[in-house]
Amino acid sequence: MIKLTTDLRETAIAIAQEAGQAIMQVYAGGFDVRIKDDNSPVTAADLAANQVIEQGLQQLTPELPVLSEESAQVPWEQRRHWGAATASSASTSP
C-alpha cells in the first residue's frame, strides 16, 4: 500500500495544476466536441488533461496501474488482478 506523504500529496497537486493549465491552453483557442461511442462528449481539453494526469501518475507511482475514462480500455482479464497484485505487494513490503 502506498503511504500518503507530504511529497506525494504535493506532487499530485502539481499534476492537477498542470492538467488545469493544459485545459486552459485548449480553451484559449477554438476546440471541437467529439461524441464518444457511449454518447458522451470529449474535447481536446479532456484529452490534454488526461495525458498530463496519466503521465504524472505513472511517473509518481509506477507500481500502480492507471485507468481513466479517456484512456484506452484495459481488458477485464488484466484489471481483475490489480487489487490482488497491490495487496500481495503491500503484504510483502517491510
Backbone atoms as SQL, in Angstrom:
CREATE TABLE atoms (id INTEGER PRIMARY KEY, chain TEXT, resi INTEGER, resn TEXT, atom TEXT, x REAL, y REAL, z REAL);
INSERT INTO atoms VALUES
  (1, 'A', 1, 'MET', 'N', 0.849, -1.182, 0.000),
  (2, 'A', 1, 'MET', 'CA', 0.000, 0.000, 0.000),
  (3, 'A', 1, 'MET', 'C', 0.892, 1.242, 0.000),
  (4, 'A', 2, 'ILE', 'N', 0.495, 2.235, -0.752),
  (5, 'A', 2, 'ILE', 'CA', 1.236, 3.487, -0.845),
  (6, 'A', 2, 'ILE', 'C', 0.844, 4.366, 0.342),
  (7, 'A', 3, 'LYS', 'N', 1.842, 4.884, 1.029),
  (8, 'A', 3, 'LYS', 'CA', 1.579, 5.790, 2.144),
  (9, 'A', 3, 'LYS', 'C', 1.530, 7.218, 1.606),
  (10, 'A', 4, 'LEU', 'N', 0.503, 7.957, 1.998),
  (11, 'A', 4, 'LEU', 'CA', 0.358, 9.338, 1.545),
  (12, 'A', 4, 'LEU', 'C', 1.301, 10.228, 2.345),
  (13, 'A', 5, 'THR', 'N', 2.364, 10.647, 1.693),
  (14, 'A', 5, 'THR', 'CA', 3.337, 11.540, 2.321),
  (15, 'A', 5, 'THR', 'C', 3.092, 12.960, 1.821),
  (16, 'A', 6, 'THR', 'N', 3.732, 13.911, 2.443),
  (17, 'A', 6, 'THR', 'CA', 3.624, 15.300, 2.001),
  (18, 'A', 6, 'THR', 'C', 4.126, 15.436, 0.569),
  (19, 'A', 7, 'ASP', 'N', 5.250, 14.792, 0.254),
  (20, 'A', 7, 'ASP', 'CA', 5.792, 14.858, -1.105),
  (21, 'A', 7, 'ASP', 'C', 4.816, 14.280, -2.126),
  (22, 'A', 8, 'LEU', 'N', 4.220, 13.148, -1.804),
  (23, 'A', 8, 'LEU', 'CA', 3.266, 12.516, -2.707),
  (24, 'A', 8, 'LEU', 'C', 2.065, 13.435, -2.921),
  (25, 'A', 9, 'ARG', 'N', 1.547, 13.985, -1.844),
  (26, 'A', 9, 'ARG', 'CA', 0.405, 14.886, -1.931),
  (27, 'A', 9, 'ARG', 'C', 0.733, 16.125, -2.767),
  (28, 'A', 10, 'GLU', 'N', 1.875, 16.733, -2.496),
  (29, 'A', 10, 'GLU', 'CA', 2.258, 17.950, -3.221),
  (30, 'A', 10, 'GLU', 'C', 2.497, 17.670, -4.709),
  (31, 'A', 11, 'THR', 'N', 3.050, 16.507, -5.017),
  (32, 'A', 11, 'THR', 'CA', 3.264, 16.149, -6.418),
  (33, 'A', 11, 'THR', 'C', 1.925, 15.918, -7.116),
  (34, 'A', 12, 'ALA', 'N', 0.988, 15.272, -6.436),
  (35, 'A', 12, 'ALA', 'CA', -0.344, 15.062, -7.011),
  (36, 'A', 12, 'ALA', 'C', -1.035, 16.400, -7.262),
  (37, 'A', 13, 'ILE', 'N', -0.887, 17.338, -6.358),
  (38, 'A', 13, 'ILE', 'CA', -1.461, 18.679, -6.549),
  (39, 'A', 13, 'ILE', 'C', -0.816, 19.352, -7.757),
  (40, 'A', 14, 'ALA', 'N', 0.496, 19.224, -7.891),
  (41, 'A', 14, 'ALA', 'CA', 1.200, 19.819, -9.035),
  (42, 'A', 14, 'ALA', 'C', 0.723, 19.203, -10.354),
  (43, 'A', 15, 'ILE', 'N', 0.467, 17.905, -10.360),
  (44, 'A', 15, 'ILE', 'CA', -0.050, 17.234, -11.556),
  (45, 'A', 15, 'ILE', 'C', -1.423, 17.809, -11.908),
  (46, 'A', 16, 'ALA', 'N', -2.270, 17.980, -10.918),
  (47, 'A', 16, 'ALA', 'CA', -3.607, 18.539, -11.156),
  (48, 'A', 16, 'ALA', 'C', -3.516, 19.973, -11.695),
  (49, 'A', 17, 'GLN', 'N', -2.605, 20.748, -11.147),
  (50, 'A', 17, 'GLN', 'CA', -2.430, 22.122, -11.624),
  (51, 'A', 17, 'GLN', 'C', -1.927, 22.147, -13.069),
  (52, 'A', 18, 'GLU', 'N', -1.011, 21.247, -13.388),
  (53, 'A', 18, 'GLU', 'CA', -0.503, 21.162, -14.761),
  (54, 'A', 18, 'GLU', 'C', -1.621, 20.750, -15.722),
  (55, 'A', 19, 'ALA', 'N', -2.478, 19.841, -15.279),
  (56, 'A', 19, 'ALA', 'CA', -3.621, 19.439, -16.104),
  (57, 'A', 19, 'ALA', 'C', -4.555, 20.626, -16.326),
  (58, 'A', 20, 'GLY', 'N', -4.754, 21.430, -15.294),
  (59, 'A', 20, 'GLY', 'CA', -5.580, 22.634, -15.438),
  (60, 'A', 20, 'GLY', 'C', -4.994, 23.606, -16.445),
  (61, 'A', 21, 'GLN', 'N', -3.676, 23.738, -16.439),
  (62, 'A', 21, 'GLN', 'CA', -3.015, 24.608, -17.417),
  (63, 'A', 21, 'GLN', 'C', -3.202, 24.079, -18.837),
  (64, 'A', 22, 'ALA', 'N', -3.129, 22.758, -18.990),
  (65, 'A', 22, 'ALA', 'CA', -3.335, 22.152, -20.307),
  (66, 'A', 22, 'ALA', 'C', -4.761, 22.421, -20.803),
  (67, 'A', 23, 'ILE', 'N', -5.720, 22.348, -19.905),
  (68, 'A', 23, 'ILE', 'CA', -7.114, 22.635, -20.256),
  (69, 'A', 23, 'ILE', 'C', -7.254, 24.089, -20.707),
  (70, 'A', 24, 'MET', 'N', -6.665, 25.005, -19.952),
  (71, 'A', 24, 'MET', 'CA', -6.788, 26.428, -20.276),
  (72, 'A', 24, 'MET', 'C', -6.116, 26.769, -21.601),
  (73, 'A', 25, 'GLN', 'N', -5.045, 26.065, -21.954),
  (74, 'A', 25, 'GLN', 'CA', -4.405, 26.288, -23.258),
  (75, 'A', 25, 'GLN', 'C', -5.354, 25.917, -24.391),
  (76, 'A', 26, 'VAL', 'N', -6.074, 24.831, -24.219),
  (77, 'A', 26, 'VAL', 'CA', -7.041, 24.427, -25.243),
  (78, 'A', 26, 'VAL', 'C', -8.180, 25.445, -25.298),
  (79, 'A', 27, 'TYR', 'N', -8.673, 25.872, -24.141),
  (80, 'A', 27, 'TYR', 'CA', -9.787, 26.816, -24.098),
  (81, 'A', 27, 'TYR', 'C', -9.403, 28.182, -24.670),
  (82, 'A', 28, 'ALA', 'N', -8.118, 28.496, -24.705),
  (83, 'A', 28, 'ALA', 'CA', -7.667, 29.784, -25.252),
  (84, 'A', 28, 'ALA', 'C', -7.896, 29.859, -26.761),
  (85, 'A', 29, 'GLY', 'N', -8.004, 28.719, -27.397),
  (86, 'A', 29, 'GLY', 'CA', -8.274, 28.668, -28.835),
  (87, 'A', 29, 'GLY', 'C', -9.612, 27.997, -29.060),
  (88, 'A', 30, 'GLY', 'N', -9.919, 27.771, -30.295),
  (89, 'A', 30, 'GLY', 'CA', -11.154, 27.068, -30.600),
  (90, 'A', 30, 'GLY', 'C', -10.979, 25.571, -30.415),
  (91, 'A', 31, 'PHE', 'N', -12.050, 24.890, -30.122),
  (92, 'A', 31, 'PHE', 'CA', -11.966, 23.434, -29.991),
  (93, 'A', 31, 'PHE', 'C', -13.299, 22.809, -30.380),
  (94, 'A', 32, 'ASP', 'N', -13.224, 21.570, -30.806),
  (95, 'A', 32, 'ASP', 'CA', -14.410, 20.819, -31.188),
  (96, 'A', 32, 'ASP', 'C', -14.791, 19.858, -30.086),
  (97, 'A', 33, 'VAL', 'N', -16.028, 19.464, -30.116),
  (98, 'A', 33, 'VAL', 'CA', -16.531, 18.433, -29.210),
  (99, 'A', 33, 'VAL', 'C', -16.809, 17.199, -30.047),
  (100, 'A', 34, 'ARG', 'N', -16.241, 16.081, -29.616),
  (101, 'A', 34, 'ARG', 'CA', -16.460, 14.808, -30.300),
  (102, 'A', 34, 'ARG', 'C', -17.364, 13.960, -29.412),
  (103, 'A', 35, 'ILE', 'N', -18.208, 13.182, -30.002),
  (104, 'A', 35, 'ILE', 'CA', -19.083, 12.284, -29.240),
  (105, 'A', 35, 'ILE', 'C', -18.465, 10.886, -29.266),
  (106, 'A', 36, 'LYS', 'N', -18.245, 10.342, -28.056),
  (107, 'A', 36, 'LYS', 'CA', -17.649, 9.011, -27.941),
  (108, 'A', 36, 'LYS', 'C', -18.703, 7.932, -28.212),
  (109, 'A', 37, 'ASP', 'N', -18.245, 6.706, -28.268),
  (110, 'A', 37, 'ASP', 'CA', -19.140, 5.574, -28.542),
  (111, 'A', 37, 'ASP', 'C', -20.286, 5.467, -27.540),
  (112, 'A', 38, 'ASP', 'N', -20.051, 5.948, -26.307),
  (113, 'A', 38, 'ASP', 'CA', -21.099, 5.873, -25.284),
  (114, 'A', 38, 'ASP', 'C', -22.003, 7.112, -25.273),
  (115, 'A', 39, 'ASN', 'N', -21.887, 7.937, -26.312),
  (116, 'A', 39, 'ASN', 'CA', -22.666, 9.172, -26.491),
  (117, 'A', 39, 'ASN', 'C', -22.303, 10.285, -25.520),
  (118, 'A', 40, 'SER', 'N', -21.165, 10.199, -24.882),
  (119, 'A', 40, 'SER', 'CA', -20.711, 11.285, -24.018),
  (120, 'A', 40, 'SER', 'C', -19.703, 12.140, -24.784),
  (121, 'A', 41, 'PRO', 'N', -19.649, 13.437, -24.448),
  (122, 'A', 41, 'PRO', 'CA', -18.747, 14.332, -25.175),
  (123, 'A', 41, 'PRO', 'C', -17.306, 14.235, -24.681),
  (124, 'A', 42, 'VAL', 'N', -16.375, 14.531, -25.579),
  (125, 'A', 42, 'VAL', 'CA', -14.961, 14.634, -25.213),
  (126, 'A', 42, 'VAL', 'C', -14.352, 15.743, -26.059),
  (127, 'A', 43, 'THR', 'N', -13.506, 16.540, -25.426),
  (128, 'A', 43, 'THR', 'CA', -12.851, 17.642, -26.130),
  (129, 'A', 43, 'THR', 'C', -11.343, 17.451, -26.082),
  (130, 'A', 44, 'ALA', 'N', -10.637, 18.287, -26.842),
  (131, 'A', 44, 'ALA', 'CA', -9.177, 18.277, -26.802),
  (132, 'A', 44, 'ALA', 'C', -8.694, 18.625, -25.394),
  (133, 'A', 45, 'ALA', 'N', -9.457, 19.436, -24.678),
  (134, 'A', 45, 'ALA', 'CA', -9.102, 19.777, -23.298),
  (135, 'A', 45, 'ALA', 'C', -9.153, 18.538, -22.405),
  (136, 'A', 46, 'ASP', 'N', -10.188, 17.718, -22.572),
  (137, 'A', 46, 'ASP', 'CA', -10.289, 16.468, -21.813),
  (138, 'A', 46, 'ASP', 'C', -9.081, 15.579, -22.067),
  (139, 'A', 47, 'LEU', 'N', -8.742, 15.443, -23.351),
  (140, 'A', 47, 'LEU', 'CA', -7.639, 14.556, -23.726),
  (141, 'A', 47, 'LEU', 'C', -6.291, 15.096, -23.255),
  (142, 'A', 48, 'ALA', 'N', -6.113, 16.417, -23.308),
  (143, 'A', 48, 'ALA', 'CA', -4.855, 17.020, -22.851),
  (144, 'A', 48, 'ALA', 'C', -4.685, 16.828, -21.347),
  (145, 'A', 49, 'ALA', 'N', -5.747, 17.075, -20.594),
  (146, 'A', 49, 'ALA', 'CA', -5.683, 16.892, -19.141),
  (147, 'A', 49, 'ALA', 'C', -5.439, 15.427, -18.794),
  (148, 'A', 50, 'ASN', 'N', -6.109, 14.532, -19.493),
  (149, 'A', 50, 'ASN', 'CA', -5.926, 13.100, -19.253),
  (150, 'A', 50, 'ASN', 'C', -4.481, 12.686, -19.468),
  (151, 'A', 51, 'GLN', 'N', -3.873, 13.185, -20.535),
  (152, 'A', 51, 'GLN', 'CA', -2.486, 12.829, -20.835),
  (153, 'A', 51, 'GLN', 'C', -1.550, 13.314, -19.726),
  (154, 'A', 52, 'VAL', 'N', -1.730, 14.542, -19.282),
  (155, 'A', 52, 'VAL', 'CA', -0.888, 15.092, -18.212),
  (156, 'A', 52, 'VAL', 'C', -1.054, 14.266, -16.931),
  (157, 'A', 53, 'ILE', 'N', -2.288, 13.963, -16.579),
  (158, 'A', 53, 'ILE', 'CA', -2.555, 13.214, -15.343),
  (159, 'A', 53, 'ILE', 'C', -1.993, 11.803, -15.427),
  (160, 'A', 54, 'GLU', 'N', -2.255, 11.111, -16.535),
  (161, 'A', 54, 'GLU', 'CA', -1.744, 9.739, -16.679),
  (162, 'A', 54, 'GLU', 'C', -0.220, 9.694, -16.601),
  (163, 'A', 55, 'GLN', 'N', 0.445, 10.573, -17.350),
  (164, 'A', 55, 'GLN', 'CA', 1.913, 10.581, -17.335),
  (165, 'A', 55, 'GLN', 'C', 2.447, 10.921, -15.949),
  (166, 'A', 56, 'GLY', 'N', 1.829, 11.896, -15.312),
  (167, 'A', 56, 'GLY', 'CA', 2.280, 12.285, -13.974),
  (168, 'A', 56, 'GLY', 'C', 2.118, 11.164, -12.960),
  (169, 'A', 57, 'LEU', 'N', 0.966, 10.496, -12.996),
  (170, 'A', 57, 'LEU', 'CA', 0.735, 9.399, -12.051),
  (171, 'A', 57, 'LEU', 'C', 1.637, 8.209, -12.326),
  (172, 'A', 58, 'GLN', 'N', 1.890, 7.924, -13.601),
  (173, 'A', 58, 'GLN', 'CA', 2.773, 6.810, -13.935),
  (174, 'A', 58, 'GLN', 'C', 4.201, 7.075, -13.456),
  (175, 'A', 59, 'GLN', 'N', 4.631, 8.333, -13.516),
  (176, 'A', 59, 'GLN', 'CA', 5.957, 8.679, -13.004),
  (177, 'A', 59, 'GLN', 'C', 5.978, 8.673, -11.480),
  (178, 'A', 60, 'LEU', 'N', 4.898, 9.146, -10.878),
  (179, 'A', 60, 'LEU', 'CA', 4.827, 9.251, -9.420),
  (180, 'A', 60, 'LEU', 'C', 4.731, 7.889, -8.752),
  (181, 'A', 61, 'THR', 'N', 3.892, 7.025, -9.287),
  (182, 'A', 61, 'THR', 'CA', 3.671, 5.699, -8.704),
  (183, 'A', 61, 'THR', 'C', 3.657, 4.644, -9.807),
  (184, 'A', 62, 'PRO', 'N', 4.832, 4.327, -10.354),
  (185, 'A', 62, 'PRO', 'CA', 4.872, 3.386, -11.484),
  (186, 'A', 62, 'PRO', 'C', 4.371, 1.986, -11.135),
  (187, 'A', 63, 'GLU', 'N', 4.340, 1.653, -9.865),
  (188, 'A', 63, 'GLU', 'CA', 3.884, 0.321, -9.463),
  (189, 'A', 63, 'GLU', 'C', 2.367, 0.197, -9.446),
  (190, 'A', 64, 'LEU', 'N', 1.650, 1.322, -9.605),
  (191, 'A', 64, 'LEU', 'CA', 0.188, 1.296, -9.607),
  (192, 'A', 64, 'LEU', 'C', -0.338, 1.513, -11.020),
  (193, 'A', 65, 'PRO', 'N', -1.322, 0.720, -11.433),
  (194, 'A', 65, 'PRO', 'CA', -1.905, 0.921, -12.759),
  (195, 'A', 65, 'PRO', 'C', -2.768, 2.184, -12.768),
  (196, 'A', 66, 'VAL', 'N', -2.920, 2.768, -13.941),
  (197, 'A', 66, 'VAL', 'CA', -3.754, 3.956, -14.114),
  (198, 'A', 66, 'VAL', 'C', -4.855, 3.612, -15.099),
  (199, 'A', 67, 'LEU', 'N', -6.081, 3.874, -14.708),
  (200, 'A', 67, 'LEU', 'CA', -7.236, 3.659, -15.565),
  (201, 'A', 67, 'LEU', 'C', -8.056, 4.935, -15.532),
  (202, 'A', 68, 'SER', 'N', -8.371, 5.464, -16.711),
  (203, 'A', 68, 'SER', 'CA', -9.160, 6.687, -16.759),
  (204, 'A', 68, 'SER', 'C', -10.235, 6.576, -17.828),
  (205, 'A', 69, 'GLU', 'N', -11.194, 7.466, -17.746),
  (206, 'A', 69, 'GLU', 'CA', -12.295, 7.460, -18.693),
  (207, 'A', 69, 'GLU', 'C', -11.818, 7.696, -20.121),
  (208, 'A', 70, 'GLU', 'N', -10.820, 8.543, -20.296),
  (209, 'A', 70, 'GLU', 'CA', -10.375, 8.918, -21.636),
  (210, 'A', 70, 'GLU', 'C', -9.264, 8.036, -22.193),
  (211, 'A', 71, 'SER', 'N', -8.715, 7.152, -21.398),
  (212, 'A', 71, 'SER', 'CA', -7.644, 6.286, -21.894),
  (213, 'A', 71, 'SER', 'C', -8.235, 5.044, -22.543),
  (214, 'A', 72, 'ALA', 'N', -7.403, 4.344, -23.242),
  (215, 'A', 72, 'ALA', 'CA', -7.844, 3.099, -23.866),
  (216, 'A', 72, 'ALA', 'C', -8.334, 2.138, -22.788),
  (217, 'A', 73, 'GLN', 'N', -9.318, 1.386, -23.120),
  (218, 'A', 73, 'GLN', 'CA', -9.867, 0.436, -22.161),
  (219, 'A', 73, 'GLN', 'C', -8.864, -0.687, -21.881),
  (220, 'A', 74, 'VAL', 'N', -8.694, -0.995, -20.632),
  (221, 'A', 74, 'VAL', 'CA', -7.832, -2.092, -20.229),
  (222, 'A', 74, 'VAL', 'C', -8.734, -3.316, -20.049),
  (223, 'A', 75, 'PRO', 'N', -8.399, -4.426, -20.682),
  (224, 'A', 75, 'PRO', 'CA', -9.258, -5.611, -20.601),
  (225, 'A', 75, 'PRO', 'C', -9.474, -6.079, -19.159),
  (226, 'A', 76, 'TRP', 'N', -10.669, -6.606, -18.896),
  (227, 'A', 76, 'TRP', 'CA', -11.016, -7.100, -17.568),
  (228, 'A', 76, 'TRP', 'C', -10.026, -8.160, -17.091),
  (229, 'A', 77, 'GLU', 'N', -9.569, -9.019, -17.972),
  (230, 'A', 77, 'GLU', 'CA', -8.624, -10.065, -17.570),
  (231, 'A', 77, 'GLU', 'C', -7.368, -9.478, -16.938),
  (232, 'A', 78, 'GLN', 'N', -6.965, -8.307, -17.369),
  (233, 'A', 78, 'GLN', 'CA', -5.802, -7.646, -16.765),
  (234, 'A', 78, 'GLN', 'C', -6.208, -6.903, -15.485),
  (235, 'A', 79, 'ARG', 'N', -7.333, -6.163, -15.546),
  (236, 'A', 79, 'ARG', 'CA', -7.760, -5.358, -14.402),
  (237, 'A', 79, 'ARG', 'C', -8.145, -6.195, -13.196),
  (238, 'A', 80, 'ARG', 'N', -8.689, -7.378, -13.415),
  (239, 'A', 80, 'ARG', 'CA', -9.210, -8.164, -12.298),
  (240, 'A', 80, 'ARG', 'C', -8.124, -8.603, -11.323),
  (241, 'A', 81, 'HIS', 'N', -6.872, -8.520, -11.740),
  (242, 'A', 81, 'HIS', 'CA', -5.765, -8.912, -10.874),
  (243, 'A', 81, 'HIS', 'C', -5.094, -7.719, -10.196),
  (244, 'A', 82, 'TRP', 'N', -5.508, -6.505, -10.522),
  (245, 'A', 82, 'TRP', 'CA', -4.857, -5.320, -9.968),
  (246, 'A', 82, 'TRP', 'C', -4.924, -5.277, -8.447),
  (247, 'A', 83, 'GLY', 'N', -6.082, -5.501, -7.871),
  (248, 'A', 83, 'GLY', 'CA', -6.217, -5.462, -6.412),
  (249, 'A', 83, 'GLY', 'C', -5.385, -6.535, -5.743),
  (250, 'A', 84, 'ALA', 'N', -5.354, -7.732, -6.318),
  (251, 'A', 84, 'ALA', 'CA', -4.575, -8.835, -5.760),
  (252, 'A', 84, 'ALA', 'C', -3.089, -8.530, -5.818),
  (253, 'A', 85, 'ALA', 'N', -2.636, -7.946, -6.924),
  (254, 'A', 85, 'ALA', 'CA', -1.210, -7.630, -7.061),
  (255, 'A', 85, 'ALA', 'C', -0.820, -6.544, -6.071),
  (256, 'A', 86, 'THR', 'N', -1.673, -5.553, -5.900),
  (257, 'A', 86, 'THR', 'CA', -1.383, -4.476, -4.954),
  (258, 'A', 86, 'THR', 'C', -1.392, -5.010, -3.534),
  (259, 'A', 87, 'ALA', 'N', -2.365, -5.858, -3.202),
  (260, 'A', 87, 'ALA', 'CA', -2.453, -6.402, -1.852),
  (261, 'A', 87, 'ALA', 'C', -1.261, -7.305, -1.531),
  (262, 'A', 88, 'SER', 'N', -0.852, -8.137, -2.495),
  (263, 'A', 88, 'SER', 'CA', 0.265, -9.032, -2.218),
  (264, 'A', 88, 'SER', 'C', 1.582, -8.273, -2.116),
  (265, 'A', 89, 'SER', 'N', 1.753, -7.225, -2.917),
  (266, 'A', 89, 'SER', 'CA', 2.990, -6.456, -2.810),
  (267, 'A', 89, 'SER', 'C', 3.010, -5.660, -1.514),
  (268, 'A', 90, 'ALA', 'N', 1.839, -5.231, -1.045),
  (269, 'A', 90, 'ALA', 'CA', 1.789, -4.487, 0.213),
  (270, 'A', 90, 'ALA', 'C', 2.095, -5.410, 1.391),
  (271, 'A', 91, 'SER', 'N', 1.649, -6.671, 1.304),
  (272, 'A', 91, 'SER', 'CA', 1.871, -7.572, 2.425),
  (273, 'A', 91, 'SER', 'C', 3.325, -8.055, 2.480),
  (274, 'A', 92, 'THR', 'N', 4.049, -7.951, 1.385),
  (275, 'A', 92, 'THR', 'CA', 5.444, -8.379, 1.393),
  (276, 'A', 92, 'THR', 'C', 6.402, -7.219, 1.622),
  (277, 'A', 93, 'SER', 'N', 5.845, -6.009, 1.673),
  (278, 'A', 93, 'SER', 'CA', 6.705, -4.837, 1.913),
  (279, 'A', 93, 'SER', 'C', 7.068, -4.756, 3.391),
  (280, 'A', 94, 'PRO', 'N', 8.297, -4.255, 3.683),
  (281, 'A', 94, 'PRO', 'CA', 8.671, -4.127, 5.101),
  (282, 'A', 94, 'PRO', 'C', 7.859, -3.080, 5.817);
